[in-house]
Amino acid sequence: MKFLLPLLIFYCAISCKAQNLPALYGNHSLTAGVLINNGGRGIGLRYELLFSGNHKWALVLPVAICSKKVDVHVSPGGASMGIHEETVYPKMYFFSPGIRFYPTTSRGVSKYAIGVSAMIGIGKGARERYTNPDDHLYSKTITGLLLTQSIHLHFTPHIPFSIELDMGYGSEDIPLGQLGVNIGYRW
């Protein structure tokens, strides 16, 4: 195990010297990761396509599924009948297409990107207090615009790792936010 880091450094040094470094980084990447957003905690999958010749502009197509723990209090027949408590985990499905800009190109060991995306979330919400047992889940939609900032690290030209922070406002003037950590493959 203690020989792994020097071996990796040696491999990167030889690869970068022996080949044209920018040619190693592809224009497509597929990453998966974990995230926290307005819908709760979840997992996501993201496809990114670099569409400009200078490798500064990218189209990003992420999808995610999130769930949030909600403790609900049921009082069937009113408060005089007593309160029943239960925990539900309503799910939300998110799609956030967007554009990303890399000021110093997307190729290299560590890179910064900024962009905008439109968040669309569809799923179920849960009321914390209700009287009808069939009324605690309801259809929920979240839409809004997000400003995206991300840091990308490439352990090798084909293995990207990223940390992303998205912030914005939704259709009902609610603040939207998302924090994600991704790892994947670039070709």
FIFIMI-715581 format. One record per atom (N, C-alpha, C): residue number from 1; residue in one letter; atom name; x, y, z. Coordinates in Angstrom, 3 decimals. Layout:
<atoms>
  migu  tinu  drenfi        c1        c2        c3
   NUM     A      CA         X         Y         Z
...
</atoms>
This chain:
<atoms>
  migu  tinu  drenfi        c1        c2        c3
     1     M       N     0.813    -1.190     0.000
     1     M      CA     0.000     0.000     0.000
     1     M       C     0.865     1.267     0.000
     2     K       N     1.997     1.235     0.708
     2     K      CA     2.821     2.439     0.769
     2     K       C     3.536     2.716    -0.547
     3     F       N     3.549     1.753    -1.472
     3     F      CA     4.168     1.960    -2.777
     3     F       C     3.176     2.487    -3.807
     4     L       N     1.891     2.524    -3.450
     4     L      CA     0.856     2.918    -4.398
     4     L       C     0.983     4.388    -4.820
     5     L       N     1.177     5.304    -3.871
     5     L      CA     1.273     6.725    -4.203
     5     L       C     2.491     7.034    -5.080
     6     P       N     3.706     6.575    -4.739
     6     P      CA     4.839     6.842    -5.642
     6     P       C     4.645     6.223    -7.025
     7     L       N     4.014     5.054    -7.078
     7     L      CA     3.760     4.405    -8.364
     7     L       C     2.783     5.232    -9.196
     8     L       N     1.735     5.765    -8.553
     8     L      CA     0.765     6.600    -9.249
     8     L       C     1.420     7.891    -9.761
     9     I       N     2.260     8.517    -8.945
     9     I      CA     2.967     9.733    -9.366
     9     I       C     3.903     9.439   -10.530
    10     F       N     4.615     8.332   -10.472
    10     F      CA     5.515     7.943   -11.552
    10     F       C     4.736     7.701   -12.847
    11     Y       N     3.589     6.999   -12.735
    11     Y      CA     2.757     6.726   -13.902
    11     Y       C     2.271     8.027   -14.542
    12     C       N     1.791     8.965   -13.712
    12     C      CA     1.297    10.244   -14.245
    12     C       C     2.419    11.035   -14.906
    13     A       N     3.599    11.033   -14.303
    13     A      CA     4.731    11.771   -14.878
    13     A       C     5.124    11.208   -16.230
    14     I       N     5.177     9.894   -16.358
    14     I      CA     5.535     9.271   -17.636
    14     I       C     4.438     9.500   -18.668
    15     S       N     3.174     9.364   -18.269
    15     S      CA     2.063     9.549   -19.206
    15     S       C     2.015    10.971   -19.734
    16     C       N     2.203    11.944   -18.856
    16     C      CA     2.138    13.345   -19.276
    16     C       C     3.301    13.710   -20.179
    17     K       N     4.472    13.145   -19.938
    17     K      CA     5.648    13.465   -20.728
    17     K       C     5.624    12.743   -22.072
    18     A       N     5.140    11.518   -22.057
    18     A      CA     5.205    10.702   -23.263
    18     A       C     4.109    11.048   -24.267
    19     Q       N     2.992    11.605   -23.802
    19     Q      CA     1.878    11.862   -24.700
    19     Q       C     1.475    13.332   -24.612
    20     N       N     0.670    13.716   -25.562
    20     N      CA     0.124    15.066   -25.548
    20     N       C    -0.953    15.123   -24.468
    21     L       N    -0.721    15.857   -23.387
    21     L      CA    -1.611    15.860   -22.234
    21     L       C    -3.056    16.207   -22.578
    22     P       N    -3.356    17.274   -23.324
    22     P      CA    -4.757    17.576   -23.597
    22     P       C    -5.483    16.477   -24.357
    23     A       N    -4.786    15.700   -25.162
    23     A      CA    -5.442    14.649   -25.921
    23     A       C    -5.929    13.513   -25.024
    24     L       N    -5.417    13.402   -23.808
    24     L      CA    -5.827    12.333   -22.901
    24     L       C    -7.228    12.559   -22.342
    25     Y       N    -7.631    13.813   -22.196
    25     Y      CA    -8.919    14.128   -21.606
    25     Y       C    -9.996    14.108   -22.672
    26     G       N   -11.026    13.297   -22.480
    26     G      CA   -12.094    13.179   -23.459
    26     G       C   -13.115    14.296   -23.336
    27     N       N   -14.107    14.266   -24.231
    27     N      CA   -15.159    15.273   -24.255
    27     N       C   -16.434    14.822   -23.555
    28     H       N   -16.483    13.586   -23.092
    28     H      CA   -17.675    13.045   -22.437
    28     H       C   -17.300    12.564   -21.039
    29     S       N   -18.210    12.737   -20.093
    29     S      CA   -18.011    12.136   -18.775
    29     S       C   -19.355    11.698   -18.215
    30     L       N   -19.318    10.615   -17.483
    30     L      CA   -20.484    10.061   -16.808
    30     L       C   -20.082     9.851   -15.358
    31     T       N   -20.776    10.523   -14.440
    31     T      CA   -20.423    10.430   -13.030
    31     T       C   -21.654    10.083   -12.201
    32     A       N   -21.419     9.487   -11.053
    32     A      CA   -22.470     9.163   -10.096
    32     A       C   -22.036     9.679    -8.738
    33     G       N   -22.999     9.978    -7.892
    33     G      CA   -22.627    10.486    -6.586
    33     G       C   -23.785    10.618    -5.629
    34     V       N   -23.483    11.217    -4.501
    34     V      CA   -24.477    11.470    -3.464
    34     V       C   -24.719    12.969    -3.376
    35     L       N   -25.927    13.339    -2.948
    35     L      CA   -26.256    14.752    -2.878
    35     L       C   -27.279    15.025    -1.794
    36     I       N   -27.341    16.284    -1.423
    36     I      CA   -28.345    16.789    -0.484
    36     I       C   -28.968    18.007    -1.157
    37     N       N   -30.310    18.035    -1.228
    37     N      CA   -30.982    19.196    -1.800
    37     N       C   -32.325    19.414    -1.120
    38     N       N   -33.193    20.225    -1.707
    38     N      CA   -34.492    20.524    -1.112
    38     N       C   -35.374    19.292    -0.974
    39     G       N   -35.108    18.271    -1.746
    39     G      CA   -35.893    17.037    -1.665
    39     G       C   -35.352    16.061    -0.643
    40     G       N   -34.242    16.378     0.005
    40     G      CA   -33.649    15.486     0.995
    40     G       C   -32.295    14.980     0.539
    41     R       N   -31.958    13.778     0.984
    41     R      CA   -30.703    13.139     0.587
    41     R       C   -30.985    12.170    -0.541
    42     G       N   -29.978    12.003    -1.428
    42     G      CA   -30.226    11.102    -2.534
    42     G       C   -28.980    10.719    -3.290
    43     I       N   -29.222    10.075    -4.427
    43     I      CA   -28.155     9.668    -5.339
    43     I       C   -28.451    10.261    -6.704
    44     G       N   -27.385    10.474    -7.465
    44     G      CA   -27.574    11.092    -8.767
    44     G       C   -26.638    10.523    -9.817
    45     L       N   -26.957    10.809   -11.046
    45     L      CA   -26.178    10.404   -12.206
    45     L       C   -26.088    11.622   -13.120
    46     R       N   -24.883    11.904   -13.662
    46     R      CA   -24.702    13.102   -14.485
    46     R       C   -23.893    12.775   -15.730
    47     Y       N   -24.376    13.267   -16.868
    47     Y      CA   -23.650    13.180   -18.139
    47     Y       C   -23.205    14.591   -18.501
    48     E       N   -21.949    14.726   -18.918
    48     E      CA   -21.414    16.031   -19.312
    48     E       C   -20.768    15.913   -20.688
    49     L       N   -21.089    16.847   -21.564
    49     L      CA   -20.548    16.875   -22.919
    49     L       C   -19.876    18.217   -23.153
    50     L       N   -18.584    18.195   -23.449
    50     L      CA   -17.858    19.418   -23.820
    50     L       C   -18.127    19.664   -25.295
    51     F       N   -18.763    20.785   -25.602
    51     F      CA   -19.174    21.003   -26.991
    51     F       C   -18.394    22.099   -27.694
    52     S       N   -17.493    22.787   -27.020
    52     S      CA   -16.727    23.830   -27.695
    52     S       C   -15.334    23.316   -28.038
    53     G       N   -14.756    23.852   -29.074
    53     G      CA   -13.424    23.431   -29.507
    53     G       C   -12.323    23.768   -28.511
    54     N       N   -12.528    24.798   -27.701
    54     N      CA   -11.508    25.179   -26.726
    54     N       C   -11.705    24.493   -25.363
    55     H       N   -12.667    23.591   -25.251
    55     H      CA   -12.934    22.794   -24.048
    55     H       C   -13.281    23.647   -22.837
    56     K       N   -14.003    24.748   -23.075
    56     K      CA   -14.411    25.623   -21.981
    56     K       C   -15.904    25.560   -21.691
    57     W       N   -16.717    25.113   -22.630
    57     W      CA   -18.166    25.082   -22.462
    57     W       C   -18.665    23.641   -22.458
    58     A       N   -19.581    23.351   -21.534
    58     A      CA   -20.104    21.989   -21.419
    58     A       C   -21.615    22.018   -21.211
    59     L       N   -22.281    21.022   -21.762
    59     L      CA   -23.691    20.765   -21.518
    59     L       C   -23.752    19.695   -20.432
    60     V       N   -24.539    19.943   -19.385
    60     V      CA   -24.618    19.029   -18.251
    60     V       C   -26.059    18.545   -18.116
    61     L       N   -26.236    17.218   -18.003
    61     L      CA   -27.561    16.620   -17.873
    61     L       C   -27.595    15.702   -16.646
    62     P       N   -27.882    16.256   -15.452
    62     P      CA   -27.954    15.422   -14.257
    62     P       C   -29.385    14.995   -13.922
    63     V       N   -29.511    13.806   -13.353
    63     V      CA   -30.768    13.309   -12.801
    63     V       C   -30.488    12.826   -11.384
    64     A       N   -31.500    12.873   -10.528
    64     A      CA   -31.314    12.443    -9.142
    64     A       C   -32.637    11.965    -8.562
    65     I       N   -32.537    11.122    -7.572
    65     I      CA   -33.685    10.691    -6.779
    65     I       C   -33.341    10.965    -5.323
    66     C       N   -34.255    11.652    -4.631
    66     C      CA   -34.014    12.055    -3.239
    66     C       C   -35.196    11.665    -2.373
    67     S       N   -34.923    11.500    -1.101
    67     S      CA   -35.961    11.178    -0.141
    67     S       C   -35.654    11.900     1.162
    68     K       N   -36.696    12.321     1.842
    68     K      CA   -36.547    13.053     3.104
    68     K       C   -37.417    12.394     4.169
    69     K       N   -36.853    12.235     5.350
    69     K      CA   -37.609    11.672     6.465
    69     K       C   -38.551    12.733     7.026
    70     V       N   -39.829    12.386     7.130
    70     V      CA   -40.823    13.296     7.684
    70     V       C   -41.608    12.539     8.745
    71     D       N   -41.632    13.063     9.960
    71     D      CA   -42.457    12.500    11.030
    71     D       C   -43.818    13.172    10.952
    72     V       N   -44.857    12.376    10.730
    72     V      CA   -46.205    12.919    10.594
    72     V       C   -47.023    12.549    11.824
    73     H       N   -47.952    13.432    12.161
    73     H      CA   -48.827    13.250    13.321
    73     H       C   -50.260    13.186    12.816
    74     V       N   -50.903    12.056    13.024
    74     V      CA   -52.257    11.828    12.542
    74     V       C   -53.216    11.936    13.721
    75     S       N   -54.272    12.692    13.555
    75     S      CA   -55.330    12.725    14.565
    75     S       C   -56.656    12.444    13.862
    76     P       N   -56.939    11.149    13.577
    76     P      CA   -58.184    10.813    12.884
    76     P       C   -59.389    11.145    13.760
    77     G       N   -60.350    11.822    13.191
    77     G      CA   -61.550    12.194    13.931
    77     G       C   -61.351    13.402    14.822
    78     G       N   -60.242    14.108    14.675
    78     G      CA   -59.995    15.291    15.497
    78     G       C   -59.071    14.967    16.650
    79     A       N   -58.741    15.970    17.416
    79     A      CA   -57.787    15.830    18.513
    79     A       C   -58.313    14.959    19.643
    80     S       N   -59.648    14.836    19.790
    80     S      CA   -60.206    14.053    20.897
    80     S       C   -59.972    12.552    20.724
    81     M       N   -59.687    12.099    19.521
    81     M      CA   -59.495    10.671    19.250
    81     M       C   -58.055    10.230    19.495
    82     G       N   -57.153    11.132    19.815
    82     G      CA   -55.763    10.766    20.047
    82     G       C   -54.908    11.040    18.825
    83     I       N   -53.608    10.934    19.024
    83     I      CA   -52.662    11.222    17.947
    83     I       C   -51.849     9.977    17.664
    84     H       N   -51.754     9.646    16.390
    84     H      CA   -50.941     8.528    15.931
    84     H       C   -49.748     9.105    15.169
    85     E       N   -48.547     8.647    15.464
    85     E      CA   -47.352     9.153    14.782
    85     E       C   -46.774     8.083    13.875
    86     E       N   -46.277     8.503    12.732
    86     E      CA   -45.596     7.594    11.821
    86     E       C   -44.529     8.365    11.055
    87     T       N   -43.597     7.638    10.474
    87     T      CA   -42.521     8.233     9.690
    87     T       C   -42.691     7.827     8.236
    88     V       N   -42.624     8.794     7.341
    88     V      CA   -42.732     8.515     5.908
    88     V       C   -41.495     9.074     5.203
    89     Y       N   -41.196     8.532     4.044
    89     Y      CA   -40.050     8.955     3.230
    89     Y       C   -40.524     9.254     1.814
    90     P       N   -41.146    10.418     1.586
    90     P      CA   -41.595    10.732     0.225
    90     P       C   -40.403    10.940    -0.707
    91     K       N   -40.546    10.486    -1.948
    91     K      CA   -39.461    10.578    -2.940
    91     K       C   -39.709    11.719    -3.912
    92     M       N   -38.590    12.341    -4.331
    92     M      CA   -38.618    13.377    -5.360
    92     M       C   -37.623    12.984    -6.448
    93     Y       N   -37.990    13.237    -7.707
    93     Y      CA   -37.127    12.972    -8.855
    93     Y       C   -36.732    14.314    -9.466
    94     F       N   -35.439    14.509    -9.667
    94     F      CA   -34.932    15.796   -10.151
    94     F       C   -34.221    15.647   -11.495
    95     F       N   -34.400    16.655   -12.342
    95     F      CA   -33.681    16.787   -13.604
    95     F       C   -33.218    18.236   -13.665
    96     S       N   -31.917    18.449   -13.855
    96     S      CA   -31.354    19.804   -13.805
    96     S       C   -30.426    20.076   -14.989
    97     P       N   -30.951    20.235   -16.203
    97     P      CA   -30.072    20.511   -17.339
    97     P       C   -29.442    21.891   -17.220
    98     G       N   -28.207    22.002   -17.695
    98     G      CA   -27.540    23.289   -17.595
    98     G       C   -26.318    23.417   -18.478
    99     I       N   -25.717    24.590   -18.410
    99     I      CA   -24.501    24.937   -19.148
    99     I       C   -23.421    25.253   -18.128
   100     R       N   -22.218    24.777   -18.380
   100     R      CA   -21.098    25.012   -17.474
   100     R       C   -19.946    25.647   -18.243
   101     F       N   -19.247    26.587   -17.597
   101     F      CA   -18.104    27.269   -18.203
   101     F       C   -16.858    27.011   -17.359
   102     Y       N   -15.789    26.525   -18.016
   102     Y      CA   -14.490    26.301   -17.381
   102     Y       C   -13.571    27.443   -17.809
   103     P       N   -13.233    28.389   -16.940
   103     P      CA   -12.417    29.537   -17.343
   103     P       C   -11.047    29.160   -17.904
   104     T       N   -10.443    28.085   -17.416
   104     T      CA    -9.108    27.691   -17.890
   104     T       C    -9.143    26.343   -18.595
   105     T       N   -10.171    26.033   -19.304
   105     T      CA   -10.484    24.773   -19.971
   105     T       C   -10.783    23.682   -18.952
   106     S       N   -11.356    22.599   -19.420
   106     S      CA   -11.743    21.493   -18.537
   106     S       C   -10.661    20.433   -18.442
   107     R       N    -9.545    20.639   -19.082
   107     R      CA    -8.492    19.627   -19.110
   107     R       C    -7.380    19.985   -18.138
   108     G       N    -7.038    19.043   -17.294
   108     G      CA    -5.998    19.253   -16.304
   108     G       C    -6.335    18.534   -15.007
   109     V       N    -5.436    18.600   -14.056
   109     V      CA    -5.608    17.865   -12.810
   109     V       C    -6.694    18.473   -11.935
   110     S       N    -6.717    19.788   -11.766
   110     S      CA    -7.755    20.426   -10.959
   110     S       C    -8.340    21.606   -11.740
   111     K       N    -9.659    21.676   -11.770
   111     K      CA   -10.342    22.710   -12.551
   111     K       C   -11.544    23.250   -11.798
   112     Y       N   -11.893    24.503   -12.082
   112     Y      CA   -13.052    25.174   -11.510
   112     Y       C   -14.049    25.431   -12.640
   113     A       N   -15.327    25.301   -12.340
   113     A      CA   -16.369    25.588   -13.322
   113     A       C   -17.499    26.359   -12.660
   114     I       N   -18.149    27.194   -13.455
   114     I      CA   -19.322    27.943   -12.997
   114     I       C   -20.375    27.819   -14.090
   115     G       N   -21.628    27.797   -13.709
   115     G      CA   -22.662    27.660   -14.718
   115     G       C   -24.043    27.925   -14.163
   116     V       N   -25.035    27.721   -15.011
   116     V      CA   -26.437    27.863   -14.625
   116     V       C   -27.180    26.603   -15.034
   117     S       N   -28.210    26.295   -14.275
   117     S      CA   -29.040    25.139   -14.615
   117     S       C   -30.467    25.393   -14.155
   118     A       N   -31.386    24.701   -14.786
   118     A      CA   -32.801    24.768   -14.426
   118     A       C   -33.149    23.505   -13.654
   119     M       N   -33.651    23.651   -12.447
   119     M      CA   -34.012    22.488   -11.631
   119     M       C   -35.500    22.210   -11.763
   120     I       N   -35.822    20.957   -12.031
   120     I      CA   -37.203    20.508   -12.101
   120     I       C   -37.305    19.291   -11.190
   121     G       N   -38.132    19.375   -10.168
   121     G      CA   -38.329    18.263    -9.239
   121     G       C   -39.782    17.861    -9.190
   122     I       N   -40.037    16.566    -9.328
   122     I      CA   -41.402    16.044    -9.314
   122     I       C   -41.448    14.879    -8.341
   123     G       N   -42.481    14.832    -7.531
   123     G      CA   -42.590    13.721    -6.589
   123     G       C   -43.679    13.939    -5.578
   124     K       N   -43.436    13.464    -4.362
   124     K      CA   -44.408    13.538    -3.279
   124     K       C   -43.854    14.356    -2.129
   125     G       N   -44.721    15.064    -1.467
   125     G      CA   -44.405    15.766    -0.234
   125     G       C   -45.255    15.172     0.875
   126     A       N   -44.946    15.493     2.118
   126     A      CA   -45.710    14.960     3.250
   126     A       C   -46.107    16.095     4.189
   127     R       N   -47.343    16.078     4.587
   127     R      CA   -47.817    17.034     5.584
   127     R       C   -47.459    16.498     6.966
   128     E       N   -46.964    17.366     7.830
   128     E      CA   -46.565    16.912     9.158
   128     E       C   -47.764    16.696    10.079
   129     R       N   -48.866    17.392     9.831
   129     R      CA   -50.074    17.209    10.646
   129     R       C   -51.274    17.090     9.698
   130     Y       N   -52.098    16.094     9.946
   130     Y      CA   -53.287    15.911     9.124
   130     Y       C   -54.315    15.110     9.902
   131     T       N   -55.559    15.152     9.436
   131     T      CA   -56.629    14.426    10.115
   131     T       C   -57.092    13.221     9.330
   132     N       N   -56.982    13.234     8.025
   132     N      CA   -57.399    12.117     7.190
   132     N       C   -56.186    11.222     6.909
   133     P       N   -56.225     9.938     7.268
   133     P      CA   -55.058     9.070     7.055
   133     P       C   -54.613     8.940     5.602
   134     D       N   -55.506     9.213     4.657
   134     D      CA   -55.130     9.114     3.244
   134     D       C   -54.621    10.446     2.693
   135     D       N   -54.491    11.456     3.545
   135     D      CA   -54.186    12.808     3.088
   135     D       C   -52.773    13.278     3.416
   136     H       N   -51.909    12.427     3.950
   136     H      CA   -50.595    12.921     4.382
   136     H       C   -49.603    13.081     3.236
   137     L       N   -49.740    12.370     2.128
   137     L      CA   -48.876    12.559     0.962
   137     L       C   -49.612    13.356    -0.104
   138     Y       N   -48.890    14.243    -0.773
   138     Y      CA   -49.476    15.061    -1.825
   138     Y       C   -48.454    15.221    -2.954
   139     S       N   -48.921    15.536    -4.150
   139     S      CA   -48.024    15.761    -5.288
   139     S       C   -47.292    17.075    -5.095
   140     K       N   -46.000    17.063    -5.427
   140     K      CA   -45.166    18.236    -5.203
   140     K       C   -44.290    18.460    -6.425
   141     T       N   -44.130    19.720    -6.824
   141     T      CA   -43.267    20.087    -7.937
   141     T       C   -42.380    21.241    -7.486
   142     I       N   -41.087    21.113    -7.774
   142     I      CA   -40.128    22.175    -7.478
   142     I       C   -39.481    22.589    -8.796
   143     T       N   -39.509    23.875    -9.102
   143     T      CA   -38.823    24.386   -10.292
   143     T       C   -38.039    25.626    -9.906
   144     G       N   -36.962    25.878   -10.614
   144     G      CA   -36.183    27.068   -10.339
   144     G       C   -34.889    27.118   -11.125
   145     L       N   -34.167    28.208   -10.980
   145     L      CA   -32.868    28.400   -11.619
   145     L       C   -31.773    28.356   -10.560
   146     L       N   -30.665    27.710   -10.905
   146     L      CA   -29.554    27.542    -9.977
   146     L       C   -28.262    28.085   -10.561
   147     L       N   -27.447    28.685    -9.725
   147     L      CA   -26.074    29.036   -10.068
   147     L       C   -25.203    27.899    -9.556
   148     T       N   -24.403    27.310   -10.436
   148     T      CA   -23.600    26.141   -10.100
   148     T       C   -22.131    26.515   -10.025
   149     Q       N   -21.475    26.067    -8.968
   149     Q      CA   -20.025    26.203    -8.842
   149     Q       C   -19.475    24.825    -8.504
   150     S       N   -18.385    24.456    -9.155
   150     S      CA   -17.836    23.124    -8.905
   150     S       C   -16.324    23.120    -9.025
   151     I       N   -15.733    22.217    -8.276
   151     I      CA   -14.294    21.955    -8.329
   151     I       C   -14.136    20.537    -8.853
   152     H       N   -13.307    20.368    -9.874
   152     H      CA   -13.088    19.060   -10.495
   152     H       C   -11.634    18.646   -10.295
   153     L       N   -11.442    17.429    -9.824
   153     L      CA   -10.107    16.858    -9.679
   153     L       C   -10.049    15.604   -10.538
   154     H       N    -8.968    15.442   -11.265
   154     H      CA    -8.789    14.251   -12.099
   154     H       C    -7.631    13.452   -11.528
   155     F       N    -7.943    12.299   -10.934
   155     F      CA    -6.902    11.425   -10.404
   155     F       C    -6.077    10.860   -11.556
   156     T       N    -6.747    10.558   -12.642
   156     T      CA    -6.131    10.227   -13.928
   156     T       C    -6.973    10.969   -14.965
   157     P       N    -6.551    11.052   -16.217
   157     P      CA    -7.382    11.740   -17.211
   157     P       C    -8.764    11.114   -17.411
   158     H       N    -8.957     9.875   -16.950
   158     H      CA   -10.234     9.195   -17.165
   158     H       C   -11.087     9.065   -15.910
   159     I       N   -10.601     9.514   -14.744
   159     I      CA   -11.360     9.386   -13.500
   159     I       C   -11.565    10.769   -12.876
   160     P       N   -12.715    11.394   -13.157
   160     P      CA   -12.997    12.703   -12.559
   160     P       C   -13.684    12.567   -11.196
   161     F       N   -13.379    13.493   -10.315
   161     F      CA   -14.008    13.618    -9.003
   161     F       C   -14.431    15.071    -8.872
   162     S       N   -15.650    15.321    -8.429
   162     S      CA   -16.098    16.716    -8.335
   162     S       C   -16.917    16.958    -7.076
   163     I       N   -16.834    18.190    -6.616
   163     I      CA   -17.662    18.693    -5.522
   163     I       C   -18.416    19.885    -6.085
   164     E       N   -19.742    19.869    -5.944
   164     E      CA   -20.573    20.895    -6.557
   164     E       C   -21.495    21.543    -5.530
   165     L       N   -21.682    22.842    -5.679
   165     L      CA   -22.613    23.599    -4.851
   165     L       C   -23.507    24.400    -5.783
   166     D       N   -24.804    24.183    -5.685
   166     D      CA   -25.795    24.889    -6.500
   166     D       C   -26.694    25.696    -5.568
   167     M       N   -26.955    26.958    -5.928
   167     M      CA   -27.849    27.805    -5.140
   167     M       C   -28.715    28.629    -6.085
   168     G       N   -29.962    28.849    -5.693
   168     G      CA   -30.856    29.644    -6.512
   168     G       C   -32.202    29.834    -5.856
   169     Y       N   -33.188    30.264    -6.662
   169     Y      CA   -34.545    30.475    -6.165
   169     Y       C   -35.526    29.686    -6.998
   170     G       N   -36.588    29.232    -6.326
   170     G      CA   -37.614    28.445    -6.977
   170     G       C   -38.811    29.270    -7.388
   171     S       N   -39.790    28.588    -7.966
   171     S      CA   -40.972    29.250    -8.506
   171     S       C   -41.836    29.883    -7.422
   172     E       N   -41.779    29.421    -6.199
   172     E      CA   -42.579    29.981    -5.117
   172     E       C   -41.723    30.853    -4.198
   173     D       N   -40.662    31.443    -4.740
   173     D      CA   -39.721    32.279    -3.990
   173     D       C   -39.110    31.542    -2.802
   174     I       N   -38.899    30.250    -2.979
   174     I      CA   -38.214    29.478    -1.944
   174     I       C   -36.760    29.320    -2.356
   175     P       N   -35.848    29.398    -1.410
   175     P      CA   -34.444    29.185    -1.780
   175     P       C   -34.205    27.721    -2.128
   176     L       N   -33.448    27.503    -3.192
   176     L      CA   -33.077    26.151    -3.606
   176     L       C   -31.593    25.975    -3.393
   177     G       N   -31.189    24.788    -3.023
   177     G      CA   -29.782    24.497    -2.833
   177     G       C   -29.496    23.034    -3.054
   178     Q       N   -28.273    22.762    -3.441
   178     Q      CA   -27.862    21.374    -3.659
   178     Q       C   -26.363    21.281    -3.458
   179     L       N   -25.933    20.256    -2.752
   179     L      CA   -24.525    19.970    -2.542
   179     L       C   -24.302    18.528    -2.958
   180     G       N   -23.315    18.301    -3.828
   180     G      CA   -23.082    16.952    -4.326
   180     G       C   -21.618    16.612    -4.441
   181     V       N   -21.329    15.336    -4.334
   181     V      CA   -19.987    14.792    -4.510
   181     V       C   -20.108    13.665    -5.528
   182     N       N   -19.307    13.719    -6.608
   182     N      CA   -19.416    12.771    -7.716
   182     N       C   -18.072    12.171    -8.080
   183     I       N   -18.109    10.958    -8.598
   183     I      CA   -16.933    10.320    -9.178
   183     I       C   -17.421     9.512   -10.376
   184     G       N   -16.575     9.392   -11.411
   184     G      CA   -17.043     8.688   -12.601
   184     G       C   -15.947     8.367   -13.582
   185     Y       N   -16.330     8.377   -14.867
   185     Y      CA   -15.426     8.018   -15.955
   185     Y       C   -15.515     9.064   -17.060
   186     R       N   -14.391     9.437   -17.622
   186     R      CA   -14.324    10.415   -18.714
   186     R       C   -13.674     9.770   -19.923
   187     W       N   -14.301     9.953   -21.090
   187     W      CA   -13.744     9.395   -22.317
   187     W       C   -13.808    10.389   -23.449
</atoms>
